[in-house]
Amino acid sequence: MSDMRNDDDMAVLLSTPVDTDTLSRLHRRLEQAAEQADLVDVAYTTIDSPVGKLLLAATPKGLVRVAFAAEDHDRVLEVLGQRISPRILRAPKLLDAAAHEIDEYFARRRRVFDLTLDLSLSRGFRRLVQTHLPEIEYGQTRSYRDMAELVGNPKAVRAVGTACATNPLPIVVPCHRVLRTDGTLGGYVGGIEAKTTLLDLEAAA
């Protein structure tokens, strides 16, 4: 009888409308409790930007993922859960620095990111290429062939393209600055429109 009453009480509680402010406070308390108990392996948030909504995710090592809406944020979180840890929590405060620097970038007040990065989602040659991408300065571009030569494997042009296409940290690790040898854009994880927007933004600065 007691269990039935408790179930009824819980049903009433869950069906009671809760305003947005209360939900925000409860979620913040959940964030703080999870952080204090060291239960968060991947924190994430979403931000608006000129190239659409971006998902930002970080581990204790650093920023681990920037994802465009076209990548399907739910699917991105699912993959992070499989590859890093299922202990994922929406915790915007932990991404404040990344969100702030990305805002500054789009406002043309930042040319270089100072964020600590977690490159654990990449391995081998892809990671090697991605590590060298920040060497392409703001407003500059290089070809896939240039990048292949830079990493010491001039014949690996196609592999460089794959490394750019699988870059887990677009914008912050600037794969958008890599073009085809003939100067055409090539592909981009966020879509051609996003790549054009980023290149135009840097060219206009």
SVG drawing of the C-alpha trace seen along z (x, -y; Angstrom):
<svg xmlns="http://www.w3.org/2000/svg" viewBox="-2 -43 61 45">
<polyline fill="none" stroke="black" stroke-width="0.4" points="0.0,0.0 2.8,-2.3 4.7,-1.6 1.5,-2.4 1.1,-5.7 4.8,-6.6 4.3,-5.8 1.2,-8.0 3.1,-10.8 5.9,-10.5 3.4,-10.5 1.8,-13.7 5.3,-15.3 6.4,-14.4 3.2,-15.7 3.4,-19.1 4.4,-21.9 7.9,-23.3 8.9,-26.7 12.1,-27.2 13.9,-29.1 13.3,-26.2 14.5,-23.7 17.6,-25.7 18.4,-25.9 17.8,-22.2 20.1,-21.4 22.8,-23.7 22.6,-21.9 22.9,-18.6 26.0,-20.0 27.6,-21.1 26.9,-17.8 28.2,-15.8 31.4,-17.9 32.0,-17.7 31.6,-13.9 33.9,-13.7 31.1,-12.0 31.5,-14.0 33.8,-12.6 32.4,-14.7 30.7,-18.0 28.9,-19.6 26.9,-22.6 25.5,-24.2 26.0,-27.7 24.6,-29.8 27.0,-31.0 27.0,-32.5 27.5,-28.9 24.5,-27.5 24.3,-25.9 27.6,-24.3 28.0,-21.6 31.1,-21.9 32.3,-19.0 35.2,-18.8 36.9,-16.2 39.1,-17.1 42.0,-17.1 40.5,-19.8 38.1,-20.6 37.5,-17.3 34.7,-18.1 33.2,-20.9 30.3,-19.7 28.0,-21.4 24.3,-20.8 24.7,-18.9 26.6,-16.2 23.5,-15.5 24.4,-16.5 22.5,-13.6 24.6,-11.2 27.8,-13.1 27.0,-12.7 26.2,-9.0 29.6,-8.5 31.3,-10.4 29.6,-8.1 30.9,-5.1 34.4,-6.3 35.2,-8.2 32.7,-7.6 28.9,-7.4 29.2,-9.9 28.2,-12.9 26.4,-15.9 25.2,-19.2 27.4,-21.6 27.7,-25.0 29.9,-26.5 32.7,-24.0 32.6,-25.2 32.5,-28.9 36.1,-29.6 35.6,-27.7 32.3,-29.4 33.9,-32.8 36.8,-32.3 34.6,-31.1 32.4,-34.1 35.5,-36.3 36.6,-34.5 33.3,-35.2 33.4,-38.8 36.9,-39.1 38.5,-39.8 40.4,-36.6 42.8,-35.0 44.4,-32.2 42.7,-29.9 44.3,-29.5 42.3,-26.5 43.7,-23.3 42.7,-20.5 42.0,-16.8 43.0,-15.1 42.2,-11.6 39.5,-11.2 42.2,-11.1 45.0,-8.6 48.0,-8.1 48.3,-10.1 45.0,-11.9 46.1,-13.2 49.5,-14.2 47.8,-16.3 45.3,-17.8 48.2,-18.8 49.8,-20.8 46.6,-22.5 46.9,-25.4 50.2,-26.3 48.1,-27.7 47.7,-31.3 44.4,-33.2 43.3,-34.4 45.7,-32.1 45.0,-28.8 47.0,-25.8 46.3,-23.0 45.9,-19.3 49.2,-18.8 50.9,-21.5 49.7,-19.8 50.9,-16.4 54.4,-17.9 54.3,-19.7 53.8,-16.4 56.5,-14.7 54.4,-12.5 53.9,-14.3 52.0,-11.4 49.4,-11.3 47.2,-14.0 44.0,-11.9 44.8,-10.9 45.2,-14.6 41.7,-15.1 40.4,-12.4 42.2,-13.9 40.5,-17.2 37.1,-15.6 37.4,-13.7 38.7,-16.6 36.9,-16.5 37.6,-20.1 36.6,-22.2 36.9,-26.0 39.3,-25.7 41.6,-23.4 41.2,-25.2 40.7,-22.5 38.6,-25.1 41.9,-26.7 42.8,-23.7 41.7,-23.8 42.1,-21.7 45.3,-22.3 43.2,-24.2 41.9,-26.6 38.4,-25.2 37.0,-24.6 36.8,-20.9 34.6,-19.3 33.9,-20.4 32.4,-18.6 30.0,-21.6 29.1,-21.9 30.4,-24.2 28.3,-27.1 30.0,-27.0 33.4,-26.7 32.8,-29.7 31.5,-31.7 34.7,-31.0 37.0,-31.8 35.1,-35.0 35.2,-36.1 38.9,-35.7 39.5,-37.3 37.5,-40.3 39.4,-40.9"/>
</svg>
